[in-house]
């Protein structure tokens, strides 16, 4: 990967770590999510990385297999918070099937140890985490919100 591309990817991660798309109340009866609750199934998942202490609670609102909204609360390193932000921006409005394709693609990227070129068509800004895959200790940080999303969607469908 060129140093120019790595620099761009680092900037995307830093920007998302600061602006944190979707961060806010995950309570289904408060805020922007309350008007969605009547027509949607919801699921929630709390994930903790015991190695570094990063944690995220993520709630998803589904209507007819479409992700209507994602909200999360969390604390942790820039990578885990940026990953939750990127994920929220990427999957909001997606179908469940599209989200699962994105999740599978991101998981493959994270497991690659830097050997897989990210599919920017599928991953959007999540492709910025390609460099993280070379650092196994940081992969868990990047995957935390994605694991929470997968569990939340499964909970909403049950």
Residue pairs with C-beta under 8 A, 6 or more apart in sequence:
1 130
1 131
6 131
8 128
9 127
9 128
9 129
9 130
9 131
10 128
10 131
12 82
12 86
12 125
12 128
13 78
13 79
13 82
13 128
13 129
14 78
14 82
15 82
16 81
16 82
16 83
16 85
16 86
16 89
16 125
17 78
17 79
17 81
17 82
17 85
19 85
20 81
20 84
20 85
21 85
21 86
21 88
21 89
22 70
22 71
22 72
22 84
22 85
22 88
22 89
22 92
23 71
23 72
23 73
23 74
23 81
23 84
23 85
24 31
24 32
24 71
24 72
24 73
25 31
25 33
25 71
25 73
26 33
26 44
26 57
26 58
26 59
26 71
26 72
26 73
27 33
28 34
28 36
28 37
28 42
28 59
28 61
29 37
32 69
32 71
33 42
33 59
33 61
33 69
33 71
36 61
36 63
36 68
36 69
37 61
39 63
40 61
40 62
40 63
40 68
40 69
40 156
41 61
41 62
41 63
41 156
41 157
42 59
42 60
42 61
42 62
42 156
43 59
43 60
43 62
43 151
43 152
43 153
43 154
43 155
43 156
43 157
43 158
44 57
44 58
44 59
44 60
44 152
44 155
45 57
45 58
45 147
45 148
45 149
45 150
45 151
45 152
45 155
46 55
46 56
46 57
46 58
46 148
47 55
47 56
47 57
47 58
47 144
47 145
47 147
47 148
47 151
48 54
48 55
49 55
49 76
49 80
49 140
49 141
49 144
51 137
51 140
52 76
52 77
52 137
52 140
52 141
53 75
53 76
54 74
54 75
54 76
54 77
54 80
54 140
54 141
54 144
55 74
55 75
55 76
55 144
56 72
56 73
56 74
56 76
56 80
56 84
56 144
56 145
56 148
57 72
57 73
57 74
57 148
58 70
58 71
58 72
58 84
58 145
58 148
58 149
58 152
59 70
59 71
59 72
59 152
60 67
60 69
60 70
60 149
60 152
60 153
60 156
61 67
61 68
61 69
61 70
61 156
62 68
62 96
62 153
62 156
62 157
65 95
65 96
65 97
66 93
66 94
66 95
66 96
67 91
67 92
67 93
67 94
67 95
67 96
67 99
67 153
68 92
68 93
69 92
70 87
70 88
70 91
70 92
70 149
71 88
72 84
72 88
72 145
72 148
74 80
74 81
74 84
74 144
74 145
75 81
76 141
76 144
77 141
79 129
79 132
79 138
79 141
79 142
80 141
80 142
80 144
80 145
83 126
83 129
83 141
83 142
83 143
83 144
83 145
83 146
84 144
84 145
86 124
86 125
86 126
86 128
86 129
87 126
87 145
87 146
87 149
89 124
89 125
90 102
90 123
90 124
90 125
90 126
91 98
91 99
91 102
91 149
94 102
96 153
96 157
99 149
99 153
101 122
102 122
102 123
102 126
103 146
103 149
103 150
105 118
105 119
105 122
105 123
106 123
106 126
106 129
106 143
106 146
107 143
107 146
108 116
109 116
109 118
109 123
109 126
109 127
109 129
109 130
109 133
110 129
110 132
110 133
110 139
110 142
110 143
111 133
111 139
112 133
113 133
113 134
113 136
114 130
114 131
114 133
114 134
116 130
116 133
117 130
118 126
118 127
118 129
118 130
119 127
120 127
129 142
132 138
132 139
132 141
132 142
133 139
133 142
